[in-house]
């Protein structure tokens, strides 16, 4: 892609998210989301592969539906209450519609089925943008709305953690596994959102760090399915030893960073006298952990035939920059001891 066009599209992505961040009016927030969607579509279809074009079309139709639903809900709220302000959503009907529209936009279950299919059709770099940056603007709206019906969010959260764990069990494609991982993590964020928005934000930041290092690791290895993970030791032996730790951090195992948000969320749910909800969420996390363990097993405990051709990549130097991956991997593995500082910073 022409670097000028690429720069324009990336600036458009940034502009759309910034407009949504800065807006207190529903119409302006909707405009920001639309700019965001339109900016990423050419990035998704840039390789002109039929699978990428199909994924782009699916994404466009889904996002257009969600945006139309969001605009309809905000218009309904203005009609019923006379308010366009995001923080003054008071009527239960528009609030419910807004939550469902945002759930469709970010891929929360049960409106999740587009996400694995779309992510599977993209290259890992665009998939990373879709899994991280594109979640920011809708999540900013979620944080600003004051929910008067926590039951809906709890149901959405539990369904997402269950679907995210269950759906990833039978997958062999890494991008689909990461899509189901995204659904499960979003479920945890939405689960605690009505009780502690700052904790939900901390979970989002932690998820971004872990997903960033996972995508970059797979990109460096050029891995797209489980079979290619087994031969990654011939390309990058050091990264092959670290990637299982990144995956287990995504699964939420101590003493890795991914344990921090799950630990704090379960604590918060217990404080709110929602012990059964916390128990169900913890049990669904075991499903996610299983498919992360599968990937870790494929990388660390299986070895492909050690022939001369297979070991060649190990002796070749890669042109890709590894500094972002190194920083993200270090954060993914070692941030758990900073939990008290992060809790104090966000005043959880």
N, C-alpha and C positions, 0 to 999 in steps of 0.2 A: 504494500500500500504506500502511496505517496506520503512522505513525511509531513507535508503541510496539511494534507487531509487528516492524517492520523492525529496531528496536534490539535486541529480544529475539533475533531470528535471527542478527544480527551478533555479539552476545555469545555465542550458542551456537557459532558458527563459531570464535570466539576461544578459548572454553572447551575445545572438542574438540581443537583443535591443541595447546593448552597442556597438557592432560592427557597427550596422547601424548608431548609433549616431556619432561614431568617423570617419566614412568613408566619403571620398570625391569622391570616384570612384564608378561608378554604379554597377560594378560587386561585389565589397565588400559589398555594401548596400544590394544587392540582396541575397548574402550569409547570411547576418545577419537576413534578413526576413525569409529565409528558415529554419535556425536553430531555430528561434522563433516558427515557425509553427510546426516543428517536435517535439519540446520540449513540447508543450501544448497538442498534440494529446493523449498521454497516460493518462494525467491528466483528459481529457474529458471522456475517455472511461473506467476509473478505476473501476466503479461500475458494469460493465458488464451487465447493463440493456439494453434491445433491443433499447429503446428510446435514451439512451446515445450513443450507437454504431452508430445508424442512424444519430444523430446530429454530431458525430465525422466525419463520412463519408462525410456528406454534407459540413462540414467545410473544410475538407481536399481538396475536389474537387474544392470548391470555391477559396481557397487560392492558390492552384496549378495553377488554371486558371489565377488569378491575377498576380502571380509571373512570369508565362510564358509571359504574356502580358507586364509586366514591363521590363523583360529582352529583349523582342523583341523590345520594344520602345527605350531602351537605346542603343541597338545594331544598330538600325536604325539611331539614332542620331549620333553615332560614324561613321557610314558609310557616312552620309550626311555632317557632320561638322568636323570629325576627332577628336572629343573631347569625353572623357569618364567622364570628371569632372561634378559632379552634379550641381554645380553653373554656369556652362557654357552651359546650355541647351538653344539654341537660335532658333532652327528650330521649327515652329509652329506644324508640324505634330507629332513629337515625344513627345512634351510637352502635346498635347491633349491626346495622348495615355497613357502617364504616369499618367495624372490626372484621367483618366477613370479607369486605373488599380488600383490606390490607392483608388479611390472611391469604387471599388469592394472589396478591401481588408478590408476597415474599415466599410463598410456597408452604404455608402451614397446612397440616392435615385437617379436615378431609379434602381440602382444595389443593392438594400437593402433586397430583399425578403428572402435571406438565414438567416439573422440575427435573426428575431423572432423565426424561426423554430429551429435553432441551440441552442439559449439560453434556449428555453423551455425544451430541452432534457437534460440540465445540472443541477447539484446541484448549490446552491446559491454561494458557495465559488469559484468554477471554473467559474461560470457566472460572478462573480465580476472581476476575472483576465481577462476574455475575454472582459468585458466592459471597463476596465481601462488600464491595462498594455499593452494589445495587440494593443492599439491605439497609443502608444507612438512612435514606430519606423516609421510607415507610416506617422504620423504627422510630425516627424522630417524631412522627405523627402519633404513633402509639404512646410514646412517653408523655405527650402533651394532653392527651384525652384523659379526663378523669372518669374511669368506668364506674357506673352505678350497678353493674351486674357482673360480679366476679365469677359467677358460675359458668358463664359462657367462656371466659378466658381459661378457667381451670379445665373445662372439657376440651377446648382446643389444644391446650398444652399437653394434657395426658394423651390425647389421641395422636398428637404429633410425635411424642416420645415413643409411643407404642409402634406407630407406623414406621418411624425412622429406624427403629431397631429391627422390626419384623421384615421390612422390605429389603434391608441390606443383607439378610442372611444368605440368600440364594444367588447373589450377584458375583460375576467374575470380572466385570468391567470396573476399573477403578473410579471412573468419573461418576458412574451410577452409585457406587458405594459412597463417594463423597457427597453426592446429592442427598442420599438418605441420612448421612451423617449431619448434613445441614438441617434437614427437617427435624431430626431428633434434638439438636442443640437449640433450634428456634423454639421447640416445645418447652424446654427448660426455661428459656427467657420469658416466654409468655405466661408460664405457670406462676412465676414469682412477681410478674409485672404489677398486679393490683396492690400488692403488699409492700414491695420495696423496689421502686423504679431504678434507684441507684445500683442495686444489686443486679438487676436485669441488664443495666448498661455495662457493669463490670463483666458479666457473662458474655455479652456481645464482644467486648474488647478482647477477652481471653480467647474466644472462638476465632476471631480474626487472626490473632497471632498464630494459633495452632494450624488453622487452615492455610495461611500464607506459607508456613514452612512445609506443610504436606504437599501442596501444589508445586512449589518450587523444587522440592525433592524429586517428585515424580517427573517433573519437566527436565531436570538435569539427567535423570536416568532414561528419559524418553519411554517411560512406562505407561501403558494404557490398560493392561489387564494383569491378572494375578500371575500368569505364566512368565511374563517379562520381568516380574519382580524377582523370580528365582535366579535369573542370570544377571541381576544388577551388580552383584559383587565383582564381576569382571570389569565393570565400568568404573564404579566408585566404591571401593571397599570401605572407606571411612564412613561415607554417607549410609551405606548398607547397614553398618553397625548402629548408626544413630536413628535411622528411620523407624525401627520397631519402637523405640522410646517415644518418638513423636506420635505414632499411632496409639500407643497405650496412654499417652497424655490426652489425646482426643477421646479415648474411652473413659477417662476420669480415674485412673489408678494413682494412688499415692506412691511415692513422694513427688509426683510430677505435677506440673502447673494445672493440668485439666481437672485435678481433684478439687481445687480451690472453689470454683463456682458451684459445683454440685454439693459440696460440703456445706457451703453457706446457704444455698437454696433449701436444702433439707432441714437445716437448722431454723430458717425463717418460717418454713411451712409448719414445723412442729410448734414454733412459738404462736402461730396463728390458730393452733388447735386443729390442724389439718393432717394429723398423723397418718390416716389411711391414704390420703393423696400422696404424702411423702413416701410412704412404703411402696405404692404402685409405681411412682416415678423411679425409685431406686431399683425396683425389679425390672422395669423396662430398660434401664441403663445396662443391665446384664446382657440383653439382646445385642445392643450396640457393641459392647465389649467383646462379644463372641466373634463378630466379623472383623474387628480390629486385630484380634488374636490370630485369626486365619491369615490375614495379610502379614503379620509379624512372623508367623510360622513359615510362610512361603519365602520370606526374605532371609530369615536368620537360620532356619533349621533345615532348609532343603538346598541342595547344590546341583547345578547343572553339570553335564559332562565337561571335564576339564581338558578340552582340546586346544590346539594352538590358535585356531580361529576365534574361539570363545574368549581367550584371554587377551586378545589383541587390544580391545578398547582400553584396558587398564594402562597400557603403555602410551596411549595417545593423550595429548593435552586438550582440555575442553576450552572453547572460546567464551563460554558463558560465565558471567560474573557470579561468584559464590558468596560475596559479602552479605547481601540481603538474606540469603539462605542461612548463613552462619549466625547472624544476629537473631533471626526468627527462631532457629532451632535452639539456641541457647536460652531464649526467653521461654520457649515451649517446655523445656525440660527443667529449668531451675528456678522459676519464679514463686514456687509454693512458700518458701520461707518469708516472702514479702507480704503474705496475707494480712498480718496486723496493720502494716503500713497502708495497704490498699483500702482496707476497711475504714481506717481513720481518715484517709484522704477523701473517700466518697461519703463519709459520715453515715454508714449503713446502720 
